[in-house]
Amino acid sequence: ETGKITCGDLSRNKKFSKVYVNINNGAEFKLYYKVDSGDWSSGDTLSNGETAVSLGSSTGKTIQFKIESTSTIDAGTIISDLSLIYRNKAIK
């Protein structure tokens, strides 16, 4: 589970659109996310290599991720990268 990710500015709302997750030598993982301390999303299945997960139209100031496995994790499994695609919303 990550901490709250603010993308550098806690005062602005953001539209979170997609996250890319790279997993080496592993499968059977699920990615959960929540925006602004809300409820965890239903899990999206991750596969070996790069997986793109759509975050829909999630809007908020922070986002948090959790990755869980549904089976035993191999010794050589590495979650090497998590890239978040978002844009700042205009301040009203």
PyMOL Python script that loads the backbone (N, CA, C, O; Angstrom):
from pymol import cmd

cmd.read_pdbstr("""\
ATOM      1  N   GLU A   1       0.857  -1.179   0.000  1.00  0.00           N
ATOM      2  CA  GLU A   1       0.000   0.000   0.000  1.00  0.00           C
ATOM      3  C   GLU A   1       0.895   1.232   0.000  1.00  0.00           C
ATOM      4  O   GLU A   1       1.843   1.331   0.779  1.00  0.00           O
ATOM      5  N   THR A   2       0.574   2.175  -0.896  1.00  0.00           N
ATOM      6  CA  THR A   2       1.345   3.417  -0.935  1.00  0.00           C
ATOM      7  C   THR A   2       0.772   4.411   0.064  1.00  0.00           C
ATOM      8  O   THR A   2      -0.313   4.212   0.612  1.00  0.00           O
ATOM      9  N   GLY A   3       1.510   5.468   0.287  1.00  0.00           N
ATOM     10  CA  GLY A   3       0.978   6.586   1.038  1.00  0.00           C
ATOM     11  C   GLY A   3       0.085   7.399   0.106  1.00  0.00           C
ATOM     12  O   GLY A   3      -0.107   7.032  -1.053  1.00  0.00           O
ATOM     13  N   LYS A   4      -0.451   8.486   0.607  1.00  0.00           N
ATOM     14  CA  LYS A   4      -1.266   9.363  -0.229  1.00  0.00           C
ATOM     15  C   LYS A   4      -0.349  10.089  -1.204  1.00  0.00           C
ATOM     16  O   LYS A   4       0.630  10.716  -0.799  1.00  0.00           O
ATOM     17  N   ILE A   5      -0.672  10.001  -2.497  1.00  0.00           N
ATOM     18  CA  ILE A   5       0.117  10.646  -3.547  1.00  0.00           C
ATOM     19  C   ILE A   5      -0.570  11.954  -3.905  1.00  0.00           C
ATOM     20  O   ILE A   5      -1.729  11.957  -4.319  1.00  0.00           O
ATOM     21  N   THR A   6       0.149  13.080  -3.745  1.00  0.00           N
ATOM     22  CA  THR A   6      -0.443  14.403  -3.965  1.00  0.00           C
ATOM     23  C   THR A   6      -0.069  14.994  -5.327  1.00  0.00           C
ATOM     24  O   THR A   6      -0.654  15.997  -5.736  1.00  0.00           O
ATOM     25  N   CYS A   7       0.873  14.409  -6.020  1.00  0.00           N
ATOM     26  CA  CYS A   7       1.350  14.918  -7.317  1.00  0.00           C
ATOM     27  C   CYS A   7       1.889  16.338  -7.178  1.00  0.00           C
ATOM     28  O   CYS A   7       1.775  17.137  -8.108  1.00  0.00           O
ATOM     29  N   GLY A   8       2.466  16.652  -6.046  1.00  0.00           N
ATOM     30  CA  GLY A   8       3.155  17.920  -5.837  1.00  0.00           C
ATOM     31  C   GLY A   8       2.316  19.086  -5.356  1.00  0.00           C
ATOM     32  O   GLY A   8       2.879  20.101  -4.947  1.00  0.00           O
ATOM     33  N   ASP A   9       0.983  18.988  -5.384  1.00  0.00           N
ATOM     34  CA  ASP A   9       0.157  20.121  -4.984  1.00  0.00           C
ATOM     35  C   ASP A   9      -1.106  19.608  -4.293  1.00  0.00           C
ATOM     36  O   ASP A   9      -2.042  19.165  -4.959  1.00  0.00           O
ATOM     37  N   LEU A  10      -1.133  19.666  -2.983  1.00  0.00           N
ATOM     38  CA  LEU A  10      -2.269  19.166  -2.216  1.00  0.00           C
ATOM     39  C   LEU A  10      -3.498  20.070  -2.328  1.00  0.00           C
ATOM     40  O   LEU A  10      -4.613  19.622  -2.063  1.00  0.00           O
ATOM     41  N   SER A  11      -3.315  21.317  -2.712  1.00  0.00           N
ATOM     42  CA  SER A  11      -4.436  22.253  -2.750  1.00  0.00           C
ATOM     43  C   SER A  11      -5.284  22.152  -4.018  1.00  0.00           C
ATOM     44  O   SER A  11      -6.401  22.669  -4.049  1.00  0.00           O
ATOM     45  N   ARG A  12      -4.773  21.492  -5.071  1.00  0.00           N
ATOM     46  CA  ARG A  12      -5.505  21.432  -6.339  1.00  0.00           C
ATOM     47  C   ARG A  12      -6.143  20.078  -6.561  1.00  0.00           C
ATOM     48  O   ARG A  12      -5.570  19.044  -6.215  1.00  0.00           O
ATOM     49  N   ASN A  13      -7.337  20.090  -7.141  1.00  0.00           N
ATOM     50  CA  ASN A  13      -7.968  18.853  -7.572  1.00  0.00           C
ATOM     51  C   ASN A  13      -7.307  18.376  -8.854  1.00  0.00           C
ATOM     52  O   ASN A  13      -6.857  19.180  -9.671  1.00  0.00           O
ATOM     53  N   LYS A  14      -7.253  17.065  -9.023  1.00  0.00           N
ATOM     54  CA  LYS A  14      -6.680  16.459 -10.218  1.00  0.00           C
ATOM     55  C   LYS A  14      -7.662  15.456 -10.791  1.00  0.00           C
ATOM     56  O   LYS A  14      -8.494  14.903 -10.072  1.00  0.00           O
ATOM     57  N   LYS A  15      -7.557  15.225 -12.099  1.00  0.00           N
ATOM     58  CA  LYS A  15      -8.318  14.161 -12.740  1.00  0.00           C
ATOM     59  C   LYS A  15      -7.331  13.036 -13.003  1.00  0.00           C
ATOM     60  O   LYS A  15      -6.445  13.170 -13.846  1.00  0.00           O
ATOM     61  N   PHE A  16      -7.480  11.926 -12.285  1.00  0.00           N
ATOM     62  CA  PHE A  16      -6.618  10.766 -12.447  1.00  0.00           C
ATOM     63  C   PHE A  16      -7.215   9.886 -13.535  1.00  0.00           C
ATOM     64  O   PHE A  16      -8.357   9.442 -13.411  1.00  0.00           O
ATOM     65  N   SER A  17      -6.458   9.625 -14.602  1.00  0.00           N
ATOM     66  CA  SER A  17      -7.051   8.893 -15.715  1.00  0.00           C
ATOM     67  C   SER A  17      -6.508   7.491 -15.909  1.00  0.00           C
ATOM     68  O   SER A  17      -7.268   6.598 -16.285  1.00  0.00           O
ATOM     69  N   LYS A  18      -5.217   7.257 -15.669  1.00  0.00           N
ATOM     70  CA  LYS A  18      -4.649   5.944 -15.958  1.00  0.00           C
ATOM     71  C   LYS A  18      -3.399   5.721 -15.131  1.00  0.00           C
ATOM     72  O   LYS A  18      -2.715   6.672 -14.751  1.00  0.00           O
ATOM     73  N   VAL A  19      -3.105   4.463 -14.854  1.00  0.00           N
ATOM     74  CA  VAL A  19      -1.864   4.097 -14.183  1.00  0.00           C
ATOM     75  C   VAL A  19      -1.261   2.916 -14.939  1.00  0.00           C
ATOM     76  O   VAL A  19      -1.966   1.983 -15.324  1.00  0.00           O
ATOM     77  N   TYR A  20       0.047   2.970 -15.144  1.00  0.00           N
ATOM     78  CA  TYR A  20       0.792   1.882 -15.771  1.00  0.00           C
ATOM     79  C   TYR A  20       1.624   1.204 -14.695  1.00  0.00           C
ATOM     80  O   TYR A  20       2.335   1.870 -13.943  1.00  0.00           O
ATOM     81  N   VAL A  21       1.537  -0.132 -14.620  1.00  0.00           N
ATOM     82  CA  VAL A  21       2.277  -0.902 -13.619  1.00  0.00           C
ATOM     83  C   VAL A  21       3.146  -1.929 -14.335  1.00  0.00           C
ATOM     84  O   VAL A  21       2.652  -2.696 -15.161  1.00  0.00           O
ATOM     85  N   ASN A  22       4.438  -1.944 -14.020  1.00  0.00           N
ATOM     86  CA  ASN A  22       5.374  -2.928 -14.566  1.00  0.00           C
ATOM     87  C   ASN A  22       5.700  -3.956 -13.502  1.00  0.00           C
ATOM     88  O   ASN A  22       6.157  -3.614 -12.411  1.00  0.00           O
ATOM     89  N   ILE A  23       5.462  -5.225 -13.829  1.00  0.00           N
ATOM     90  CA  ILE A  23       5.793  -6.322 -12.928  1.00  0.00           C
ATOM     91  C   ILE A  23       6.679  -7.294 -13.694  1.00  0.00           C
ATOM     92  O   ILE A  23       6.325  -7.735 -14.787  1.00  0.00           O
ATOM     93  N   ASN A  24       7.826  -7.625 -13.120  1.00  0.00           N
ATOM     94  CA  ASN A  24       8.735  -8.594 -13.724  1.00  0.00           C
ATOM     95  C   ASN A  24       8.639  -9.917 -12.978  1.00  0.00           C
ATOM     96  O   ASN A  24       8.724  -9.958 -11.750  1.00  0.00           O
ATOM     97  N   ASN A  25       8.459 -11.002 -13.735  1.00  0.00           N
ATOM     98  CA  ASN A  25       8.436 -12.357 -13.190  1.00  0.00           C
ATOM     99  C   ASN A  25       7.321 -12.557 -12.181  1.00  0.00           C
ATOM    100  O   ASN A  25       7.526 -13.144 -11.118  1.00  0.00           O
ATOM    101  N   GLY A  26       6.142 -12.065 -12.520  1.00  0.00           N
ATOM    102  CA  GLY A  26       5.028 -12.242 -11.599  1.00  0.00           C
ATOM    103  C   GLY A  26       3.695 -12.099 -12.304  1.00  0.00           C
ATOM    104  O   GLY A  26       3.596 -11.440 -13.340  1.00  0.00           O
ATOM    105  N   ALA A  27       2.699 -12.701 -11.755  1.00  0.00           N
ATOM    106  CA  ALA A  27       1.331 -12.585 -12.259  1.00  0.00           C
ATOM    107  C   ALA A  27       0.403 -12.789 -11.070  1.00  0.00           C
ATOM    108  O   ALA A  27       0.868 -12.936  -9.939  1.00  0.00           O
ATOM    109  N   GLU A  28      -0.885 -12.798 -11.311  1.00  0.00           N
ATOM    110  CA  GLU A  28      -1.863 -13.021 -10.255  1.00  0.00           C
ATOM    111  C   GLU A  28      -1.896 -11.899  -9.221  1.00  0.00           C
ATOM    112  O   GLU A  28      -2.138 -12.146  -8.040  1.00  0.00           O
ATOM    113  N   PHE A  29      -1.652 -10.672  -9.665  1.00  0.00           N
ATOM    114  CA  PHE A  29      -1.735  -9.522  -8.771  1.00  0.00           C
ATOM    115  C   PHE A  29      -2.993  -8.726  -9.087  1.00  0.00           C
ATOM    116  O   PHE A  29      -3.485  -8.747 -10.214  1.00  0.00           O
ATOM    117  N   LYS A  30      -3.508  -8.023  -8.081  1.00  0.00           N
ATOM    118  CA  LYS A  30      -4.636  -7.112  -8.283  1.00  0.00           C
ATOM    119  C   LYS A  30      -4.253  -5.738  -7.764  1.00  0.00           C
ATOM    120  O   LYS A  30      -3.616  -5.609  -6.718  1.00  0.00           O
ATOM    121  N   LEU A  31      -4.650  -4.708  -8.512  1.00  0.00           N
ATOM    122  CA  LEU A  31      -4.400  -3.319  -8.137  1.00  0.00           C
ATOM    123  C   LEU A  31      -5.701  -2.701  -7.658  1.00  0.00           C
ATOM    124  O   LEU A  31      -6.725  -2.771  -8.338  1.00  0.00           O
ATOM    125  N   TYR A  32      -5.648  -2.094  -6.476  1.00  0.00           N
ATOM    126  CA  TYR A  32      -6.779  -1.356  -5.916  1.00  0.00           C
ATOM    127  C   TYR A  32      -6.348   0.101  -5.754  1.00  0.00           C
ATOM    128  O   TYR A  32      -5.170   0.380  -5.533  1.00  0.00           O
ATOM    129  N   TYR A  33      -7.287   1.015  -5.862  1.00  0.00           N
ATOM    130  CA  TYR A  33      -6.974   2.431  -5.645  1.00  0.00           C
ATOM    131  C   TYR A  33      -8.133   3.109  -4.931  1.00  0.00           C
ATOM    132  O   TYR A  33      -9.278   2.659  -4.986  1.00  0.00           O
ATOM    133  N   LYS A  34      -7.798   4.211  -4.258  1.00  0.00           N
ATOM    134  CA  LYS A  34      -8.840   5.047  -3.660  1.00  0.00           C
ATOM    135  C   LYS A  34      -8.411   6.497  -3.775  1.00  0.00           C
ATOM    136  O   LYS A  34      -7.224   6.817  -3.715  1.00  0.00           O
ATOM    137  N   VAL A  35      -9.392   7.367  -3.940  1.00  0.00           N
ATOM    138  CA  VAL A  35      -9.169   8.801  -4.118  1.00  0.00           C
ATOM    139  C   VAL A  35      -9.677   9.512  -2.879  1.00  0.00           C
ATOM    140  O   VAL A  35     -10.789   9.259  -2.417  1.00  0.00           O
ATOM    141  N   ASP A  36      -8.839  10.421  -2.334  1.00  0.00           N
ATOM    142  CA  ASP A  36      -9.210  11.234  -1.164  1.00  0.00           C
ATOM    143  C   ASP A  36      -9.751  10.409   0.003  1.00  0.00           C
ATOM    144  O   ASP A  36     -10.780  10.762   0.579  1.00  0.00           O
ATOM    145  N   SER A  37      -9.086   9.336   0.354  1.00  0.00           N
ATOM    146  CA  SER A  37      -9.445   8.487   1.492  1.00  0.00           C
ATOM    147  C   SER A  37     -10.834   7.877   1.386  1.00  0.00           C
ATOM    148  O   SER A  37     -11.459   7.575   2.402  1.00  0.00           O
ATOM    149  N   GLY A  38     -11.320   7.693   0.160  1.00  0.00           N
ATOM    150  CA  GLY A  38     -12.618   7.044  -0.046  1.00  0.00           C
ATOM    151  C   GLY A  38     -12.486   5.540   0.101  1.00  0.00           C
ATOM    152  O   GLY A  38     -11.573   5.054   0.769  1.00  0.00           O
ATOM    153  N   ASP A  39     -13.392   4.805  -0.520  1.00  0.00           N
ATOM    154  CA  ASP A  39     -13.368   3.349  -0.471  1.00  0.00           C
ATOM    155  C   ASP A  39     -12.430   2.802  -1.543  1.00  0.00           C
ATOM    156  O   ASP A  39     -12.219   3.432  -2.580  1.00  0.00           O
ATOM    157  N   TRP A  40     -11.865   1.610  -1.279  1.00  0.00           N
ATOM    158  CA  TRP A  40     -11.007   0.960  -2.265  1.00  0.00           C
ATOM    159  C   TRP A  40     -11.845   0.533  -3.461  1.00  0.00           C
ATOM    160  O   TRP A  40     -12.982   0.085  -3.311  1.00  0.00           O
ATOM    161  N   SER A  41     -11.269   0.676  -4.649  1.00  0.00           N
ATOM    162  CA  SER A  41     -11.934   0.248  -5.878  1.00  0.00           C
ATOM    163  C   SER A  41     -11.976  -1.271  -5.933  1.00  0.00           C
ATOM    164  O   SER A  41     -11.301  -1.949  -5.158  1.00  0.00           O
ATOM    165  N   SER A  42     -12.774  -1.799  -6.856  1.00  0.00           N
ATOM    166  CA  SER A  42     -12.707  -3.239  -7.102  1.00  0.00           C
ATOM    167  C   SER A  42     -11.367  -3.501  -7.788  1.00  0.00           C
ATOM    168  O   SER A  42     -10.875  -2.651  -8.531  1.00  0.00           O
ATOM    169  N   GLY A  43     -10.790  -4.640  -7.552  1.00  0.00           N
ATOM    170  CA  GLY A  43      -9.436  -4.926  -8.036  1.00  0.00           C
ATOM    171  C   GLY A  43      -9.359  -5.113  -9.537  1.00  0.00           C
ATOM    172  O   GLY A  43     -10.209  -5.769 -10.138  1.00  0.00           O
ATOM    173  N   ASP A  44      -8.329  -4.529 -10.139  1.00  0.00           N
ATOM    174  CA  ASP A  44      -8.022  -4.745 -11.548  1.00  0.00           C
ATOM    175  C   ASP A  44      -6.854  -5.719 -11.629  1.00  0.00           C
ATOM    176  O   ASP A  44      -5.846  -5.532 -10.948  1.00  0.00           O
ATOM    177  N   THR A  45      -6.979  -6.756 -12.454  1.00  0.00           N
ATOM    178  CA  THR A  45      -5.955  -7.786 -12.554  1.00  0.00           C
ATOM    179  C   THR A  45      -4.747  -7.276 -13.310  1.00  0.00           C
ATOM    180  O   THR A  45      -4.879  -6.680 -14.379  1.00  0.00           O
ATOM    181  N   LEU A  46      -3.553  -7.514 -12.747  1.00  0.00           N
ATOM    182  CA  LEU A  46      -2.293  -7.147 -13.379  1.00  0.00           C
ATOM    183  C   LEU A  46      -1.652  -8.394 -13.953  1.00  0.00           C
ATOM    184  O   LEU A  46      -1.824  -9.487 -13.413  1.00  0.00           O
ATOM    185  N   SER A  47      -0.913  -8.242 -15.042  1.00  0.00           N
ATOM    186  CA  SER A  47      -0.219  -9.375 -15.639  1.00  0.00           C
ATOM    187  C   SER A  47       1.274  -9.103 -15.668  1.00  0.00           C
ATOM    188  O   SER A  47       1.725  -8.006 -15.339  1.00  0.00           O
ATOM    189  N   ASN A  48       2.034 -10.112 -16.067  1.00  0.00           N
ATOM    190  CA  ASN A  48       3.476  -9.974 -16.182  1.00  0.00           C
ATOM    191  C   ASN A  48       3.793  -8.948 -17.263  1.00  0.00           C
ATOM    192  O   ASN A  48       3.178  -8.980 -18.328  1.00  0.00           O
ATOM    193  N   GLY A  49       4.724  -8.050 -17.024  1.00  0.00           N
ATOM    194  CA  GLY A  49       5.043  -6.976 -17.966  1.00  0.00           C
ATOM    195  C   GLY A  49       4.284  -5.718 -17.600  1.00  0.00           C
ATOM    196  O   GLY A  49       3.936  -5.505 -16.439  1.00  0.00           O
ATOM    197  N   GLU A  50       4.027  -4.874 -18.608  1.00  0.00           N
ATOM    198  CA  GLU A  50       3.331  -3.606 -18.358  1.00  0.00           C
ATOM    199  C   GLU A  50       1.827  -3.780 -18.513  1.00  0.00           C
ATOM    200  O   GLU A  50       1.354  -4.352 -19.496  1.00  0.00           O
ATOM    201  N   THR A  51       1.086  -3.284 -17.538  1.00  0.00           N
ATOM    202  CA  THR A  51      -0.370  -3.319 -17.573  1.00  0.00           C
ATOM    203  C   THR A  51      -0.892  -1.900 -17.392  1.00  0.00           C
ATOM    204  O   THR A  51      -0.484  -1.196 -16.469  1.00  0.00           O
ATOM    205  N   ALA A  52      -1.798  -1.480 -18.277  1.00  0.00           N
ATOM    206  CA  ALA A  52      -2.442  -0.174 -18.160  1.00  0.00           C
ATOM    207  C   ALA A  52      -3.798  -0.368 -17.492  1.00  0.00           C
ATOM    208  O   ALA A  52      -4.594  -1.206 -17.917  1.00  0.00           O
ATOM    209  N   VAL A  53      -4.055   0.406 -16.448  1.00  0.00           N
ATOM    210  CA  VAL A  53      -5.321   0.325 -15.721  1.00  0.00           C
ATOM    211  C   VAL A  53      -5.999   1.685 -15.804  1.00  0.00           C
ATOM    212  O   VAL A  53      -5.433   2.694 -15.381  1.00  0.00           O
ATOM    213  N   SER A  54      -7.212   1.711 -16.350  1.00  0.00           N
ATOM    214  CA  SER A  54      -7.976   2.946 -16.439  1.00  0.00           C
ATOM    215  C   SER A  54      -8.566   3.270 -15.071  1.00  0.00           C
ATOM    216  O   SER A  54      -9.095   2.395 -14.385  1.00  0.00           O
ATOM    217  N   LEU A  55      -8.466   4.531 -14.690  1.00  0.00           N
ATOM    218  CA  LEU A  55      -9.008   4.983 -13.407  1.00  0.00           C
ATOM    219  C   LEU A  55     -10.352   5.675 -13.588  1.00  0.00           C
ATOM    220  O   LEU A  55     -10.875   6.273 -12.647  1.00  0.00           O
ATOM    221  N   GLY A  56     -10.912   5.599 -14.789  1.00  0.00           N
ATOM    222  CA  GLY A  56     -12.207   6.206 -15.062  1.00  0.00           C
ATOM    223  C   GLY A  56     -12.122   7.723 -14.963  1.00  0.00           C
ATOM    224  O   GLY A  56     -11.168   8.331 -15.448  1.00  0.00           O
ATOM    225  N   SER A  57     -13.092   8.313 -14.352  1.00  0.00           N
ATOM    226  CA  SER A  57     -13.099   9.768 -14.183  1.00  0.00           C
ATOM    227  C   SER A  57     -12.900  10.112 -12.715  1.00  0.00           C
ATOM    228  O   SER A  57     -13.668  10.880 -12.136  1.00  0.00           O
ATOM    229  N   SER A  58     -11.869   9.541 -12.126  1.00  0.00           N
ATOM    230  CA  SER A  58     -11.580   9.778 -10.709  1.00  0.00           C
ATOM    231  C   SER A  58     -11.022  11.182 -10.514  1.00  0.00           C
ATOM    232  O   SER A  58     -10.021  11.545 -11.132  1.00  0.00           O
ATOM    233  N   THR A  59     -11.657  11.962  -9.669  1.00  0.00           N
ATOM    234  CA  THR A  59     -11.232  13.331  -9.399  1.00  0.00           C
ATOM    235  C   THR A  59     -11.046  13.520  -7.902  1.00  0.00           C
ATOM    236  O   THR A  59     -11.892  13.117  -7.103  1.00  0.00           O
ATOM    237  N   GLY A  60      -9.929  14.136  -7.530  1.00  0.00           N
ATOM    238  CA  GLY A  60      -9.667  14.399  -6.128  1.00  0.00           C
ATOM    239  C   GLY A  60      -8.307  15.039  -5.943  1.00  0.00           C
ATOM    240  O   GLY A  60      -7.635  15.387  -6.914  1.00  0.00           O
ATOM    241  N   LYS A  61      -7.906  15.191  -4.696  1.00  0.00           N
ATOM    242  CA  LYS A  61      -6.618  15.824  -4.387  1.00  0.00           C
ATOM    243  C   LYS A  61      -5.511  14.804  -4.168  1.00  0.00           C
ATOM    244  O   LYS A  61      -4.341  15.108  -4.403  1.00  0.00           O
ATOM    245  N   THR A  62      -5.860  13.588  -3.717  1.00  0.00           N
ATOM    246  CA  THR A  62      -4.856  12.550  -3.492  1.00  0.00           C
ATOM    247  C   THR A  62      -5.356  11.213  -4.034  1.00  0.00           C
ATOM    248  O   THR A  62      -6.558  11.002  -4.198  1.00  0.00           O
ATOM    249  N   ILE A  63      -4.418  10.323  -4.304  1.00  0.00           N
ATOM    250  CA  ILE A  63      -4.752   8.964  -4.719  1.00  0.00           C
ATOM    251  C   ILE A  63      -3.814   8.017  -3.987  1.00  0.00           C
ATOM    252  O   ILE A  63      -2.678   8.370  -3.670  1.00  0.00           O
ATOM    253  N   GLN A  64      -4.299   6.819  -3.727  1.00  0.00           N
ATOM    254  CA  GLN A  64      -3.524   5.824  -3.002  1.00  0.00           C
ATOM    255  C   GLN A  64      -3.717   4.477  -3.707  1.00  0.00           C
ATOM    256  O   GLN A  64      -4.811   4.172  -4.184  1.00  0.00           O
ATOM    257  N   PHE A  65      -2.644   3.669  -3.768  1.00  0.00           N
ATOM    258  CA  PHE A  65      -2.691   2.371  -4.444  1.00  0.00           C
ATOM    259  C   PHE A  65      -2.367   1.245  -3.473  1.00  0.00           C
ATOM    260  O   PHE A  65      -1.641   1.431  -2.497  1.00  0.00           O
ATOM    261  N   LYS A  66      -2.924   0.067  -3.766  1.00  0.00           N
ATOM    262  CA  LYS A  66      -2.616  -1.143  -3.011  1.00  0.00           C
ATOM    263  C   LYS A  66      -2.527  -2.285  -4.021  1.00  0.00           C
ATOM    264  O   LYS A  66      -3.415  -2.449  -4.858  1.00  0.00           O
ATOM    265  N   ILE A  67      -1.446  -3.079  -3.942  1.00  0.00           N
ATOM    266  CA  ILE A  67      -1.274  -4.236  -4.816  1.00  0.00           C
ATOM    267  C   ILE A  67      -1.263  -5.472  -3.943  1.00  0.00           C
ATOM    268  O   ILE A  67      -0.478  -5.574  -2.999  1.00  0.00           O
ATOM    269  N   GLU A  68      -2.153  -6.425  -4.268  1.00  0.00           N
ATOM    270  CA  GLU A  68      -2.243  -7.666  -3.515  1.00  0.00           C
ATOM    271  C   GLU A  68      -2.124  -8.846  -4.455  1.00  0.00           C
ATOM    272  O   GLU A  68      -2.461  -8.755  -5.636  1.00  0.00           O
ATOM    273  N   SER A  69      -1.640  -9.958  -3.918  1.00  0.00           N
ATOM    274  CA  SER A  69      -1.509 -11.190  -4.697  1.00  0.00           C
ATOM    275  C   SER A  69      -2.558 -12.184  -4.255  1.00  0.00           C
ATOM    276  O   SER A  69      -2.905 -12.258  -3.076  1.00  0.00           O
ATOM    277  N   THR A  70      -3.062 -12.953  -5.215  1.00  0.00           N
ATOM    278  CA  THR A  70      -4.047 -13.976  -4.907  1.00  0.00           C
ATOM    279  C   THR A  70      -3.397 -15.347  -4.732  1.00  0.00           C
ATOM    280  O   THR A  70      -4.089 -16.339  -4.499  1.00  0.00           O
ATOM    281  N   SER A  71      -2.069 -15.404  -4.843  1.00  0.00           N
ATOM    282  CA  SER A  71      -1.355 -16.674  -4.686  1.00  0.00           C
ATOM    283  C   SER A  71       0.022 -16.409  -4.080  1.00  0.00           C
ATOM    284  O   SER A  71       0.332 -15.275  -3.713  1.00  0.00           O
ATOM    285  N   THR A  72       0.836 -17.440  -3.975  1.00  0.00           N
ATOM    286  CA  THR A  72       2.190 -17.315  -3.443  1.00  0.00           C
ATOM    287  C   THR A  72       3.053 -16.529  -4.431  1.00  0.00           C
ATOM    288  O   THR A  72       3.007 -16.787  -5.634  1.00  0.00           O
ATOM    289  N   ILE A  73       3.825 -15.590  -3.940  1.00  0.00           N
ATOM    290  CA  ILE A  73       4.659 -14.735  -4.786  1.00  0.00           C
ATOM    291  C   ILE A  73       5.999 -15.405  -5.012  1.00  0.00           C
ATOM    292  O   ILE A  73       6.634 -15.857  -4.059  1.00  0.00           O
ATOM    293  N   ASP A  74       6.446 -15.477  -6.278  1.00  0.00           N
ATOM    294  CA  ASP A  74       7.748 -16.042  -6.615  1.00  0.00           C
ATOM    295  C   ASP A  74       8.858 -15.178  -6.042  1.00  0.00           C
ATOM    296  O   ASP A  74       8.688 -13.971  -5.865  1.00  0.00           O
ATOM    297  N   ALA A  75       9.996 -15.800  -5.751  1.00  0.00           N
ATOM    298  CA  ALA A  75      11.128 -15.094  -5.146  1.00  0.00           C
ATOM    299  C   ALA A  75      11.675 -13.986  -6.039  1.00  0.00           C
ATOM    300  O   ALA A  75      12.155 -12.978  -5.521  1.00  0.00           O
ATOM    301  N   GLY A  76      11.622 -14.136  -7.356  1.00  0.00           N
ATOM    302  CA  GLY A  76      12.188 -13.145  -8.269  1.00  0.00           C
ATOM    303  C   GLY A  76      11.213 -12.082  -8.741  1.00  0.00           C
ATOM    304  O   GLY A  76      11.516 -11.355  -9.687  1.00  0.00           O
ATOM    305  N   THR A  77      10.065 -11.970  -8.118  1.00  0.00           N
ATOM    306  CA  THR A  77       9.052 -11.005  -8.548  1.00  0.00           C
ATOM    307  C   THR A  77       9.456  -9.590  -8.148  1.00  0.00           C
ATOM    308  O   THR A  77       9.827  -9.333  -7.003  1.00  0.00           O
ATOM    309  N   ILE A  78       9.374  -8.678  -9.119  1.00  0.00           N
ATOM    310  CA  ILE A  78       9.730  -7.274  -8.878  1.00  0.00           C
ATOM    311  C   ILE A  78       8.635  -6.381  -9.459  1.00  0.00           C
ATOM    312  O   ILE A  78       8.284  -6.502 -10.633  1.00  0.00           O
ATOM    313  N   ILE A  79       8.104  -5.494  -8.638  1.00  0.00           N
ATOM    314  CA  ILE A  79       7.225  -4.430  -9.146  1.00  0.00           C
ATOM    315  C   ILE A  79       8.148  -3.258  -9.403  1.00  0.00           C
ATOM    316  O   ILE A  79       8.551  -2.555  -8.475  1.00  0.00           O
ATOM    317  N   SER A  80       8.486  -3.046 -10.689  1.00  0.00           N
ATOM    318  CA  SER A  80       9.566  -2.119 -11.007  1.00  0.00           C
ATOM    319  C   SER A  80       9.115  -0.687 -11.257  1.00  0.00           C
ATOM    320  O   SER A  80       9.922   0.234 -11.127  1.00  0.00           O
ATOM    321  N   ASP A  81       7.849  -0.470 -11.612  1.00  0.00           N
ATOM    322  CA  ASP A  81       7.449   0.890 -11.957  1.00  0.00           C
ATOM    323  C   ASP A  81       5.945   1.044 -11.814  1.00  0.00           C
ATOM    324  O   ASP A  81       5.179   0.125 -12.105  1.00  0.00           O
ATOM    325  N   LEU A  82       5.536   2.224 -11.359  1.00  0.00           N
ATOM    326  CA  LEU A  82       4.137   2.598 -11.287  1.00  0.00           C
ATOM    327  C   LEU A  82       4.068   4.041 -11.790  1.00  0.00           C
ATOM    328  O   LEU A  82       4.565   4.949 -11.125  1.00  0.00           O
ATOM    329  N   SER A  83       3.458   4.261 -12.956  1.00  0.00           N
ATOM    330  CA  SER A  83       3.383   5.594 -13.566  1.00  0.00           C
ATOM    331  C   SER A  83       1.936   6.055 -13.603  1.00  0.00           C
ATOM    332  O   SER A  83       1.064   5.357 -14.121  1.00  0.00           O
ATOM    333  N   LEU A  84       1.687   7.230 -13.051  1.00  0.00           N
ATOM    334  CA  LEU A  84       0.339   7.781 -12.942  1.00  0.00           C
ATOM    335  C   LEU A  84       0.136   8.872 -13.985  1.00  0.00           C
ATOM    336  O   LEU A  84       0.962   9.775 -14.119  1.00  0.00           O
ATOM    337  N   ILE A  85      -0.970   8.785 -14.724  1.00  0.00           N
ATOM    338  CA  ILE A  85      -1.343   9.810 -15.705  1.00  0.00           C
ATOM    339  C   ILE A  85      -2.490  10.624 -15.100  1.00  0.00           C
ATOM    340  O   ILE A  85      -3.531  10.073 -14.742  1.00  0.00           O
ATOM    341  N   TYR A  86      -2.288  11.928 -14.991  1.00  0.00           N
ATOM    342  CA  TYR A  86      -3.297  12.806 -14.396  1.00  0.00           C
ATOM    343  C   TYR A  86      -3.161  14.196 -15.012  1.00  0.00           C
ATOM    344  O   TYR A  86      -2.198  14.486 -15.722  1.00  0.00           O
ATOM    345  N   ARG A  87      -4.141  15.045 -14.726  1.00  0.00           N
ATOM    346  CA  ARG A  87      -4.014  16.457 -15.088  1.00  0.00           C
ATOM    347  C   ARG A  87      -4.627  17.285 -13.969  1.00  0.00           C
ATOM    348  O   ARG A  87      -5.591  16.877 -13.321  1.00  0.00           O
ATOM    349  N   ASN A  88      -4.033  18.474 -13.760  1.00  0.00           N
ATOM    350  CA  ASN A  88      -4.551  19.393 -12.752  1.00  0.00           C
ATOM    351  C   ASN A  88      -5.846  20.011 -13.243  1.00  0.00           C
ATOM    352  O   ASN A  88      -5.961  20.370 -14.415  1.00  0.00           O
ATOM    353  N   LYS A  89      -6.811  20.137 -12.361  1.00  0.00           N
ATOM    354  CA  LYS A  89      -8.062  20.814 -12.682  1.00  0.00           C
ATOM    355  C   LYS A  89      -7.900  22.296 -12.380  1.00  0.00           C
ATOM    356  O   LYS A  89      -7.104  22.669 -11.518  1.00  0.00           O
ATOM    357  N   ALA A  90      -8.627  23.121 -13.063  1.00  0.00           N
ATOM    358  CA  ALA A  90      -8.560  24.571 -12.861  1.00  0.00           C
ATOM    359  C   ALA A  90      -9.070  24.927 -11.469  1.00  0.00           C
ATOM    360  O   ALA A  90     -10.018  24.321 -10.969  1.00  0.00           O
ATOM    361  N   ILE A  91      -8.431  25.916 -10.851  1.00  0.00           N
ATOM    362  CA  ILE A  91      -8.871  26.412  -9.550  1.00  0.00           C
ATOM    363  C   ILE A  91     -10.038  27.367  -9.771  1.00  0.00           C
ATOM    364  O   ILE A  91      -9.947  28.304 -10.564  1.00  0.00           O
ATOM    365  N   LYS A  92     -11.125  27.120  -9.067  1.00  0.00           N
ATOM    366  CA  LYS A  92     -12.324  27.974  -9.249  1.00  0.00           C
ATOM    367  C   LYS A  92     -12.478  28.887  -8.073  1.00  0.00           C
ATOM    368  O   LYS A  92     -13.417  29.682  -8.027  1.00  0.00           O
TER     369      LYS A  92
END
""", "prot")
cmd.dss("prot")
cmd.show_as("cartoon", "prot")
cmd.util.cbc("prot")
cmd.orient("prot")
